Amino acid sequence: MRQATHVPRYRPALTPAEWDLPFESLTIRTADDVRLAGWLVIPPSPRGIVVVQHGYGTCRADPLQLTALVVRGGYAAVSVDFRGHGESGGTCSFGKQERLDVRAAIDAALAHPRLHGLPVAYLGISLGGAIGILTAAEEPRIQALISDSSYAWLAPMVGRYQRVAYGLPEVPWGWITAACLAVGLGTTLSALDPVRAVGRVRCPILIIHGEEDMSIPVSHAQALYQAARPPKELWIVPGAGHVASVYQADTEYARRVIAFLDRTLSHAARPA
């Protein structure tokens, strides 16, 4: 269980500067006093804010192509290392406490004088997509949600990871690890299933998934889409693997994401 919540720390080897994007470094505190490291990138005339979040075991540098995409589309981007990742403090809790990380990132962005009052969207990949669903289900300031390569159920992913990473059979080792993780987190893993939360998301949602994802089967995206309430969109990307849709179909990915943001945020109510 400790290996699951204490992931190896991969600190950013690249910054937005490598994408010719001027940025501000952030050090912020969550409501439960965890220190988070992050970046804020603001285009000349921002039309909204997008929280861009990484997946399990990586850091805020991992989705830099997505950060560049939204900034070049006219939106400010804020990214933080989730707790237990990168340069942030704390330990990974698979969405139980990371919702506080997202809220702190939104607070920091909206506090910037150039961004105050702008509408907020969220774009996350893999675990970041799952956390986005869990957060948007209870955070009204998220007015548009893009989830790329999220799982629908957490427990099967624990078993799958045991098999892929360590060669251990999912039965019984996946079950044992999932049970230990639940005890360590102090909650049932089903309470952290995005498929149980997505029906409470009231903002528009775009679900993206690679058809050839070997880490999280495409059936998870289909289950999330079925459980979500309208307005909702599902884009299954042919030939794409895990979190690889932006590389497999880069032009179409950019077109769809920016069109979704333009359409959903243009009439969104401004946060208080």
ROMAR-223600 format. One record per residue (C-alpha): residue number from 0; x, z, y; residue in one letter. Coordinates in pm, 1 decimal, padded with zeros to 6 digits. Each point is the difference from the previous one (the first is absolute). Layout:
% residues N
{num = NUM | X = X | Z = Z | Y = Y | residu = A}
...
//
This chain:
% residues 272
{num = 0 | X = 00000.0 | Z = 00000.0 | Y = 00000.0 | residu = M}
{num = 1 | X = 00282.8 | Z = 00081.7 | Y = 00239.1 | residu = R}
{num = 2 | X = 00136.9 | Z = -00353.4 | Y = -00037.9 | residu = Q}
{num = 3 | X = -00335.6 | Z = -00140.2 | Y = 00110.5 | residu = A}
{num = 4 | X = -00027.3 | Z = 00209.9 | Y = 00315.9 | residu = T}
{num = 5 | X = 00373.1 | Z = 00003.1 | Y = 00087.6 | residu = H}
{num = 6 | X = 00081.0 | Z = -00370.3 | Y = 00014.7 | residu = V}
{num = 7 | X = 00350.7 | Z = -00131.7 | Y = 00072.9 | residu = P}
{num = 8 | X = 00051.9 | Z = -00032.2 | Y = 00375.0 | residu = R}
{num = 9 | X = 00047.9 | Z = -00357.5 | Y = 00121.5 | residu = Y}
{num = 10 | X = 00079.6 | Z = 00011.4 | Y = 00369.2 | residu = R}
{num = 11 | X = -00056.8 | Z = -00306.8 | Y = 00216.5 | residu = P}
{num = 12 | X = 00282.2 | Z = -00252.1 | Y = -00029.4 | residu = A}
{num = 13 | X = -00178.1 | Z = -00232.2 | Y = 00244.3 | residu = L}
{num = 14 | X = -00192.3 | Z = 00063.0 | Y = 00320.0 | residu = T}
{num = 15 | X = -00245.3 | Z = -00210.8 | Y = 00201.6 | residu = P}
{num = 16 | X = 00300.8 | Z = -00115.1 | Y = 00203.8 | residu = A}
{num = 17 | X = 00099.7 | Z = -00224.1 | Y = -00291.1 | residu = E}
{num = 18 | X = -00330.2 | Z = -00179.9 | Y = 00060.2 | residu = W}
{num = 19 | X = 00071.3 | Z = -00023.5 | Y = 00375.7 | residu = D}
{num = 20 | X = -00258.8 | Z = 00268.6 | Y = 00070.1 | residu = L}
{num = 21 | X = 00082.1 | Z = 00268.4 | Y = 00258.4 | residu = P}
{num = 22 | X = -00116.7 | Z = 00336.3 | Y = -00136.4 | residu = F}
{num = 23 | X = -00016.1 | Z = 00371.4 | Y = 00071.3 | residu = E}
{num = 24 | X = 00104.7 | Z = 00260.2 | Y = -00256.6 | residu = S}
{num = 25 | X = -00251.3 | Z = 00277.5 | Y = -00065.6 | residu = L}
{num = 26 | X = 00035.1 | Z = 00354.7 | Y = -00125.2 | residu = T}
{num = 27 | X = -00341.7 | Z = 00157.6 | Y = -00039.7 | residu = I}
{num = 28 | X = -00158.4 | Z = 00303.0 | Y = -00165.0 | residu = R}
{num = 29 | X = -00307.3 | Z = 00004.0 | Y = -00218.3 | residu = T}
{num = 30 | X = -00277.6 | Z = 00257.5 | Y = 00019.3 | residu = A}
{num = 31 | X = 00166.3 | Z = 00186.7 | Y = -00288.8 | residu = D}
{num = 32 | X = 00338.5 | Z = -00012.3 | Y = 00178.8 | residu = D}
{num = 33 | X = 00178.2 | Z = -00268.4 | Y = -00200.3 | residu = V}
{num = 34 | X = 00253.1 | Z = -00201.6 | Y = 00199.1 | residu = R}
{num = 35 | X = -00044.8 | Z = -00376.0 | Y = -00019.5 | residu = L}
{num = 36 | X = 00240.2 | Z = -00275.4 | Y = 00106.3 | residu = A}
{num = 37 | X = -00149.2 | Z = -00321.5 | Y = 00130.1 | residu = G}
{num = 38 | X = 00008.6 | Z = -00306.6 | Y = 00221.6 | residu = W}
{num = 39 | X = -00228.7 | Z = -00130.7 | Y = 00270.8 | residu = L}
{num = 40 | X = 00011.5 | Z = -00369.9 | Y = 00089.4 | residu = V}
{num = 41 | X = -00202.6 | Z = -00120.0 | Y = 00298.6 | residu = I}
{num = 42 | X = -00050.5 | Z = -00367.5 | Y = 00095.3 | residu = P}
{num = 43 | X = -00023.9 | Z = -00102.4 | Y = 00367.7 | residu = P}
{num = 44 | X = -00382.8 | Z = 00015.3 | Y = 00014.4 | residu = S}
{num = 45 | X = -00125.6 | Z = 00206.4 | Y = -00296.2 | residu = P}
{num = 46 | X = -00362.5 | Z = -00053.8 | Y = -00105.6 | residu = R}
{num = 47 | X = -00009.3 | Z = 00280.4 | Y = -00253.1 | residu = G}
{num = 48 | X = 00207.8 | Z = 00224.0 | Y = -00225.2 | residu = I}
{num = 49 | X = 00075.9 | Z = -00054.0 | Y = -00369.1 | residu = V}
{num = 50 | X = 00138.0 | Z = 00279.4 | Y = -00217.6 | residu = V}
{num = 51 | X = 00229.6 | Z = -00184.8 | Y = -00245.4 | residu = V}
{num = 52 | X = 00090.6 | Z = 00207.4 | Y = -00307.0 | residu = Q}
{num = 53 | X = 00233.5 | Z = -00034.2 | Y = -00297.1 | residu = H}
{num = 54 | X = -00045.3 | Z = 00066.2 | Y = -00371.6 | residu = G}
{num = 55 | X = 00126.5 | Z = 00256.9 | Y = -00248.6 | residu = Y}
{num = 56 | X = 00372.7 | Z = 00067.6 | Y = -00005.0 | residu = G}
{num = 57 | X = 00089.1 | Z = -00213.4 | Y = 00302.9 | residu = T}
{num = 58 | X = -00000.6 | Z = 00054.9 | Y = 00377.0 | residu = C}
{num = 59 | X = -00122.0 | Z = -00146.7 | Y = 00328.4 | residu = R}
{num = 60 | X = 00253.6 | Z = -00284.6 | Y = -00019.7 | residu = A}
{num = 61 | X = -00166.7 | Z = -00143.3 | Y = -00310.7 | residu = D}
{num = 62 | X = -00302.5 | Z = -00158.0 | Y = 00177.1 | residu = P}
{num = 63 | X = 00200.0 | Z = -00128.2 | Y = 00298.4 | residu = L}
{num = 64 | X = -00129.3 | Z = -00352.1 | Y = -00056.3 | residu = Q}
{num = 65 | X = -00351.8 | Z = 00136.3 | Y = 00043.8 | residu = L}
{num = 66 | X = 00105.5 | Z = 00188.2 | Y = 00311.7 | residu = T}
{num = 67 | X = 00140.0 | Z = -00321.3 | Y = 00147.6 | residu = A}
{num = 68 | X = -00313.5 | Z = -00189.2 | Y = -00100.7 | residu = L}
{num = 69 | X = -00241.4 | Z = 00230.7 | Y = 00182.7 | residu = V}
{num = 70 | X = 00222.8 | Z = 00036.3 | Y = 00308.1 | residu = V}
{num = 71 | X = 00035.5 | Z = -00376.4 | Y = 00033.4 | residu = R}
{num = 72 | X = -00376.3 | Z = -00017.2 | Y = -00035.2 | residu = G}
{num = 73 | X = -00038.0 | Z = 00216.2 | Y = 00311.1 | residu = G}
{num = 74 | X = -00038.3 | Z = 00347.8 | Y = -00150.2 | residu = Y}
{num = 75 | X = 00215.8 | Z = 00309.8 | Y = 00035.6 | residu = A}
{num = 76 | X = 00132.5 | Z = 00131.7 | Y = -00331.4 | residu = A}
{num = 77 | X = 00074.5 | Z = 00360.4 | Y = -00089.1 | residu = V}
{num = 78 | X = 00171.2 | Z = 00084.1 | Y = -00330.0 | residu = S}
{num = 79 | X = 00117.0 | Z = 00332.0 | Y = -00139.8 | residu = V}
{num = 80 | X = 00178.3 | Z = 00103.2 | Y = -00315.0 | residu = D}
{num = 81 | X = -00264.5 | Z = 00181.8 | Y = -00202.8 | residu = F}
{num = 82 | X = 00082.1 | Z = 00361.4 | Y = -00082.0 | residu = R}
{num = 83 | X = 00252.6 | Z = 00018.0 | Y = -00281.3 | residu = G}
{num = 84 | X = 00131.7 | Z = -00347.5 | Y = 00084.5 | residu = H}
{num = 85 | X = 00276.9 | Z = -00146.0 | Y = 00213.2 | residu = G}
{num = 86 | X = 00100.5 | Z = 00226.1 | Y = 00286.9 | residu = E}
{num = 87 | X = -00315.2 | Z = 00212.6 | Y = 00004.6 | residu = S}
{num = 88 | X = -00034.2 | Z = 00353.4 | Y = -00127.6 | residu = G}
{num = 89 | X = -00235.5 | Z = 00135.6 | Y = -00262.1 | residu = G}
{num = 90 | X = -00082.9 | Z = -00126.8 | Y = -00348.2 | residu = T}
{num = 91 | X = -00219.0 | Z = -00280.5 | Y = -00128.0 | residu = C}
{num = 92 | X = -00358.8 | Z = 00103.8 | Y = -00079.3 | residu = S}
{num = 93 | X = -00155.6 | Z = -00340.0 | Y = -00083.1 | residu = F}
{num = 94 | X = -00250.2 | Z = 00011.3 | Y = 00283.5 | residu = G}
{num = 95 | X = -00099.7 | Z = 00366.2 | Y = -00005.2 | residu = K}
{num = 96 | X = 00200.1 | Z = 00080.0 | Y = 00314.5 | residu = Q}
{num = 97 | X = 00117.1 | Z = -00344.1 | Y = 00114.0 | residu = E}
{num = 98 | X = -00327.7 | Z = -00039.6 | Y = 00184.1 | residu = R}
{num = 99 | X = 00150.6 | Z = 00244.0 | Y = 00249.3 | residu = L}
{num = 100 | X = 00298.0 | Z = -00235.9 | Y = 00034.9 | residu = D}
{num = 101 | X = -00229.5 | Z = -00288.2 | Y = 00095.9 | residu = V}
{num = 102 | X = -00188.4 | Z = 00213.4 | Y = 00251.7 | residu = R}
{num = 103 | X = 00328.0 | Z = 00109.9 | Y = 00158.6 | residu = A}
{num = 104 | X = 00112.0 | Z = -00364.0 | Y = 00028.3 | residu = A}
{num = 105 | X = -00329.5 | Z = -00091.8 | Y = 00168.6 | residu = I}
{num = 106 | X = 00033.9 | Z = 00296.4 | Y = 00237.7 | residu = D}
{num = 107 | X = 00352.7 | Z = -00104.9 | Y = 00095.0 | residu = A}
{num = 108 | X = -00098.3 | Z = -00361.4 | Y = 00063.4 | residu = A}
{num = 109 | X = -00308.1 | Z = 00083.4 | Y = 00207.0 | residu = L}
{num = 110 | X = 00202.8 | Z = 00246.2 | Y = 00208.1 | residu = A}
{num = 111 | X = 00222.3 | Z = -00283.4 | Y = 00122.9 | residu = H}
{num = 112 | X = -00103.3 | Z = -00097.0 | Y = 00355.4 | residu = P}
{num = 113 | X = -00012.6 | Z = -00371.2 | Y = -00089.2 | residu = R}
{num = 114 | X = -00218.2 | Z = 00057.2 | Y = -00304.5 | residu = L}
{num = 115 | X = -00247.1 | Z = 00268.0 | Y = 00103.0 | residu = H}
{num = 116 | X = -00355.7 | Z = -00100.1 | Y = -00082.0 | residu = G}
{num = 117 | X = 00084.1 | Z = -00304.6 | Y = -00212.2 | residu = L}
{num = 118 | X = -00181.1 | Z = -00052.7 | Y = -00333.6 | residu = P}
{num = 119 | X = 00184.9 | Z = 00096.7 | Y = -00319.2 | residu = V}
{num = 120 | X = 00039.3 | Z = -00182.4 | Y = -00331.8 | residu = A}
{num = 121 | X = 00194.0 | Z = 00085.0 | Y = -00315.7 | residu = Y}
{num = 122 | X = 00206.9 | Z = -00225.7 | Y = -00227.3 | residu = L}
{num = 123 | X = 00160.0 | Z = 00154.2 | Y = -00308.6 | residu = G}
{num = 124 | X = 00163.3 | Z = -00126.5 | Y = -00317.5 | residu = I}
{num = 125 | X = -00023.7 | Z = 00153.2 | Y = -00349.2 | residu = S}
{num = 126 | X = -00009.3 | Z = 00380.7 | Y = 00041.7 | residu = L}
{num = 127 | X = -00028.3 | Z = -00064.5 | Y = 00373.9 | residu = G}
{num = 128 | X = -00313.0 | Z = -00202.9 | Y = -00064.0 | residu = G}
{num = 129 | X = -00146.8 | Z = 00278.0 | Y = -00213.2 | residu = A}
{num = 130 | X = 00075.2 | Z = 00259.0 | Y = 00268.2 | residu = I}
{num = 131 | X = -00161.2 | Z = -00227.6 | Y = 00258.2 | residu = G}
{num = 132 | X = -00324.2 | Z = -00002.9 | Y = -00199.3 | residu = I}
{num = 133 | X = 00004.6 | Z = 00377.7 | Y = -00046.6 | residu = L}
{num = 134 | X = 00064.3 | Z = 00052.5 | Y = 00371.3 | residu = T}
{num = 135 | X = -00246.9 | Z = -00256.5 | Y = 00133.1 | residu = A}
{num = 136 | X = -00273.8 | Z = 00166.0 | Y = -00206.0 | residu = A}
{num = 137 | X = 00022.2 | Z = 00300.2 | Y = 00233.8 | residu = E}
{num = 138 | X = 00182.1 | Z = -00122.0 | Y = 00314.7 | residu = E}
{num = 139 | X = -00236.8 | Z = -00180.9 | Y = 00240.4 | residu = P}
{num = 140 | X = 00283.9 | Z = -00117.3 | Y = 00225.5 | residu = R}
{num = 141 | X = 00098.2 | Z = -00255.8 | Y = -00266.2 | residu = I}
{num = 142 | X = -00224.2 | Z = -00290.8 | Y = 00095.1 | residu = Q}
{num = 143 | X = 00139.1 | Z = -00265.3 | Y = -00235.4 | residu = A}
{num = 144 | X = 00176.1 | Z = 00044.4 | Y = -00334.6 | residu = L}
{num = 145 | X = 00229.5 | Z = -00235.6 | Y = -00193.9 | residu = I}
{num = 146 | X = 00104.5 | Z = 00120.5 | Y = -00344.8 | residu = S}
{num = 147 | X = 00259.5 | Z = -00210.3 | Y = -00180.6 | residu = D}
{num = 148 | X = 00078.6 | Z = 00066.0 | Y = -00369.0 | residu = S}
{num = 149 | X = -00168.7 | Z = 00339.2 | Y = -00019.7 | residu = S}
{num = 150 | X = -00095.7 | Z = 00162.2 | Y = -00325.6 | residu = Y}
{num = 151 | X = -00361.1 | Z = 00109.7 | Y = -00055.5 | residu = A}
{num = 152 | X = 00078.6 | Z = 00287.5 | Y = -00238.0 | residu = W}
{num = 153 | X = 00309.2 | Z = 00220.6 | Y = 00025.1 | residu = L}
{num = 154 | X = 00031.8 | Z = 00148.1 | Y = -00351.4 | residu = A}
{num = 155 | X = 00050.5 | Z = -00333.9 | Y = -00180.3 | residu = P}
{num = 156 | X = 00273.2 | Z = -00086.1 | Y = 00250.5 | residu = M}
{num = 157 | X = 00186.5 | Z = 00319.6 | Y = -00093.0 | residu = V}
{num = 158 | X = 00002.0 | Z = -00103.0 | Y = -00366.5 | residu = G}
{num = 159 | X = 00092.0 | Z = -00357.5 | Y = 00084.9 | residu = R}
{num = 160 | X = 00292.8 | Z = 00121.3 | Y = 00212.0 | residu = Y}
{num = 161 | X = 00126.9 | Z = 00215.6 | Y = -00288.1 | residu = Q}
{num = 162 | X = 00004.3 | Z = -00305.2 | Y = -00224.3 | residu = R}
{num = 163 | X = 00160.7 | Z = -00238.5 | Y = 00250.6 | residu = V}
{num = 164 | X = 00255.9 | Z = 00243.0 | Y = 00144.1 | residu = A}
{num = 165 | X = 00096.1 | Z = 00200.9 | Y = -00307.6 | residu = Y}
{num = 166 | X = -00126.6 | Z = -00198.8 | Y = -00299.3 | residu = G}
{num = 167 | X = -00229.2 | Z = 00284.2 | Y = -00106.8 | residu = L}
{num = 168 | X = -00331.6 | Z = -00086.7 | Y = -00166.0 | residu = P}
{num = 169 | X = -00301.5 | Z = 00051.8 | Y = 00224.1 | residu = E}
{num = 170 | X = -00159.8 | Z = 00199.1 | Y = -00281.3 | residu = V}
{num = 171 | X = 00071.6 | Z = 00287.1 | Y = -00003.0 | residu = P}
{num = 172 | X = 00269.4 | Z = 00018.5 | Y = 00271.4 | residu = W}
{num = 173 | X = -00210.0 | Z = -00153.8 | Y = 00274.7 | residu = G}
{num = 174 | X = -00277.1 | Z = 00247.8 | Y = -00068.9 | residu = W}
{num = 175 | X = 00241.2 | Z = 00294.1 | Y = -00004.8 | residu = I}
{num = 176 | X = 00168.3 | Z = -00106.2 | Y = 00324.8 | residu = T}
{num = 177 | X = -00335.3 | Z = -00058.6 | Y = 00170.6 | residu = A}
{num = 178 | X = -00121.6 | Z = 00345.4 | Y = -00105.8 | residu = A}
{num = 179 | X = 00320.8 | Z = 00163.9 | Y = 00126.6 | residu = C}
{num = 180 | X = -00023.1 | Z = -00192.6 | Y = 00327.8 | residu = L}
{num = 181 | X = -00358.3 | Z = 00117.8 | Y = 00052.3 | residu = A}
{num = 182 | X = 00104.1 | Z = 00360.8 | Y = -00053.0 | residu = V}
{num = 183 | X = 00292.6 | Z = -00039.5 | Y = 00239.8 | residu = G}
{num = 184 | X = -00218.2 | Z = -00157.1 | Y = 00268.1 | residu = L}
{num = 185 | X = -00276.9 | Z = 00253.9 | Y = -00045.5 | residu = G}
{num = 186 | X = -00269.6 | Z = -00263.2 | Y = -00041.2 | residu = T}
{num = 187 | X = -00139.3 | Z = -00239.6 | Y = -00255.2 | residu = T}
{num = 188 | X = 00155.7 | Z = -00346.2 | Y = 00016.9 | residu = L}
{num = 189 | X = -00348.1 | Z = -00151.5 | Y = 00005.3 | residu = S}
{num = 190 | X = -00051.4 | Z = 00167.7 | Y = 00338.8 | residu = A}
{num = 191 | X = 00276.9 | Z = -00230.0 | Y = 00126.4 | residu = L}
{num = 192 | X = -00147.5 | Z = -00319.6 | Y = -00146.3 | residu = D}
{num = 193 | X = -00051.8 | Z = -00258.2 | Y = 00277.0 | residu = P}
{num = 194 | X = -00292.4 | Z = -00147.9 | Y = -00192.6 | residu = V}
{num = 195 | X = -00188.9 | Z = 00326.8 | Y = 00054.5 | residu = R}
{num = 196 | X = 00073.2 | Z = -00000.9 | Y = 00374.4 | residu = A}
{num = 197 | X = -00039.5 | Z = -00366.6 | Y = 00091.0 | residu = V}
{num = 198 | X = -00380.0 | Z = 00020.6 | Y = 00006.4 | residu = G}
{num = 199 | X = 00028.6 | Z = 00249.1 | Y = 00286.3 | residu = R}
{num = 200 | X = 00211.4 | Z = -00235.5 | Y = 00212.3 | residu = V}
{num = 201 | X = -00226.8 | Z = -00114.9 | Y = 00281.9 | residu = R}
{num = 202 | X = 00231.6 | Z = -00247.6 | Y = 00168.4 | residu = C}
{num = 203 | X = 00058.0 | Z = -00360.9 | Y = -00113.3 | residu = P}
{num = 204 | X = 00246.3 | Z = -00023.6 | Y = -00290.0 | residu = I}
{num = 205 | X = 00222.3 | Z = -00283.4 | Y = -00122.7 | residu = L}
{num = 206 | X = 00137.0 | Z = 00048.0 | Y = -00353.4 | residu = I}
{num = 207 | X = 00301.6 | Z = -00214.5 | Y = -00096.4 | residu = I}
{num = 208 | X = 00156.4 | Z = -00017.0 | Y = -00345.5 | residu = H}
{num = 209 | X = 00240.0 | Z = -00224.9 | Y = -00186.7 | residu = G}
{num = 210 | X = -00152.9 | Z = -00173.4 | Y = -00300.3 | residu = E}
{num = 211 | X = 00321.6 | Z = 00053.4 | Y = -00199.4 | residu = E}
{num = 212 | X = 00053.3 | Z = 00365.9 | Y = 00095.7 | residu = D}
{num = 213 | X = 00163.8 | Z = 00162.4 | Y = -00303.5 | residu = M}
{num = 214 | X = 00018.7 | Z = 00345.7 | Y = 00159.4 | residu = S}
{num = 215 | X = -00364.2 | Z = 00040.7 | Y = 00101.4 | residu = I}
{num = 216 | X = -00237.3 | Z = -00238.4 | Y = -00178.5 | residu = P}
{num = 217 | X = -00228.2 | Z = -00214.5 | Y = 00213.8 | residu = V}
{num = 218 | X = -00296.8 | Z = 00175.0 | Y = -00161.1 | residu = S}
{num = 219 | X = 00072.2 | Z = 00294.8 | Y = 00230.7 | residu = H}
{num = 220 | X = -00059.2 | Z = -00218.7 | Y = 00307.4 | residu = A}
{num = 221 | X = -00319.6 | Z = -00134.6 | Y = -00149.5 | residu = Q}
{num = 222 | X = -00124.4 | Z = 00354.0 | Y = -00067.5 | residu = A}
{num = 223 | X = 00079.5 | Z = 00105.4 | Y = 00356.5 | residu = L}
{num = 224 | X = -00184.2 | Z = -00300.2 | Y = 00138.5 | residu = Y}
{num = 225 | X = -00306.8 | Z = 00069.6 | Y = -00213.1 | residu = Q}
{num = 226 | X = -00009.4 | Z = 00364.2 | Y = 00112.5 | residu = A}
{num = 227 | X = 00054.3 | Z = -00075.2 | Y = 00371.0 | residu = A}
{num = 228 | X = -00287.7 | Z = -00038.0 | Y = 00241.1 | residu = R}
{num = 229 | X = -00035.7 | Z = -00309.1 | Y = 00222.9 | residu = P}
{num = 230 | X = 00154.4 | Z = -00144.1 | Y = 00203.5 | residu = P}
{num = 231 | X = 00268.5 | Z = -00059.7 | Y = -00260.2 | residu = K}
{num = 232 | X = 00231.8 | Z = -00280.7 | Y = -00106.8 | residu = E}
{num = 233 | X = 00207.6 | Z = -00057.4 | Y = -00313.6 | residu = L}
{num = 234 | X = 00294.6 | Z = -00239.6 | Y = -00015.1 | residu = W}
{num = 235 | X = 00170.5 | Z = -00046.9 | Y = -00336.0 | residu = I}
{num = 236 | X = 00325.7 | Z = -00189.1 | Y = 00057.6 | residu = V}
{num = 237 | X = 00089.2 | Z = -00245.0 | Y = -00280.1 | residu = P}
{num = 238 | X = 00347.7 | Z = 00041.8 | Y = -00145.0 | residu = G}
{num = 239 | X = 00083.2 | Z = 00312.7 | Y = 00201.0 | residu = A}
{num = 240 | X = 00147.5 | Z = 00314.2 | Y = -00153.5 | residu = G}
{num = 241 | X = -00013.5 | Z = 00357.5 | Y = 00122.4 | residu = H}
{num = 242 | X = 00001.9 | Z = 00018.1 | Y = 00383.1 | residu = V}
{num = 243 | X = 00130.0 | Z = -00359.4 | Y = -00002.1 | residu = A}
{num = 244 | X = -00300.9 | Z = -00178.8 | Y = 00149.2 | residu = S}
{num = 245 | X = 00158.4 | Z = -00006.7 | Y = 00346.0 | residu = V}
{num = 246 | X = 00296.5 | Z = -00188.3 | Y = -00147.9 | residu = Y}
{num = 247 | X = -00193.8 | Z = -00219.8 | Y = -00242.0 | residu = Q}
{num = 248 | X = -00245.7 | Z = -00117.9 | Y = 00266.4 | residu = A}
{num = 249 | X = 00163.3 | Z = 00101.7 | Y = 00327.7 | residu = D}
{num = 250 | X = -00181.4 | Z = -00238.6 | Y = 00235.5 | residu = T}
{num = 251 | X = -00342.9 | Z = 00064.3 | Y = -00149.5 | residu = E}
{num = 252 | X = 00067.8 | Z = 00373.8 | Y = -00015.3 | residu = Y}
{num = 253 | X = 00079.7 | Z = 00009.2 | Y = 00371.8 | residu = A}
{num = 254 | X = -00302.9 | Z = -00212.3 | Y = 00083.1 | residu = R}
{num = 255 | X = -00240.4 | Z = 00216.2 | Y = -00198.0 | residu = R}
{num = 256 | X = 00136.9 | Z = 00334.3 | Y = 00120.3 | residu = V}
{num = 257 | X = 00003.3 | Z = -00090.8 | Y = 00369.5 | residu = I}
{num = 258 | X = -00342.6 | Z = -00165.9 | Y = -00022.3 | residu = A}
{num = 259 | X = -00136.4 | Z = 00314.9 | Y = -00166.3 | residu = F}
{num = 260 | X = 00149.3 | Z = 00222.6 | Y = 00270.4 | residu = L}
{num = 261 | X = -00122.9 | Z = -00224.8 | Y = 00279.3 | residu = D}
{num = 262 | X = -00349.5 | Z = -00012.4 | Y = -00144.2 | residu = R}
{num = 263 | X = -00037.4 | Z = 00370.2 | Y = -00079.9 | residu = T}
{num = 264 | X = 00180.0 | Z = 00162.9 | Y = 00293.2 | residu = L}
{num = 265 | X = -00122.5 | Z = -00221.8 | Y = 00282.0 | residu = S}
{num = 266 | X = -00335.7 | Z = 00180.5 | Y = 00010.0 | residu = H}
{num = 267 | X = 00113.4 | Z = 00335.6 | Y = -00133.4 | residu = A}
{num = 268 | X = -00085.0 | Z = 00310.5 | Y = 00196.8 | residu = A}
{num = 269 | X = 00301.4 | Z = 00154.2 | Y = 00168.9 | residu = R}
{num = 270 | X = 00113.7 | Z = 00336.2 | Y = -00137.9 | residu = P}
{num = 271 | X = -00057.7 | Z = 00304.9 | Y = 00215.8 | residu = A}
//
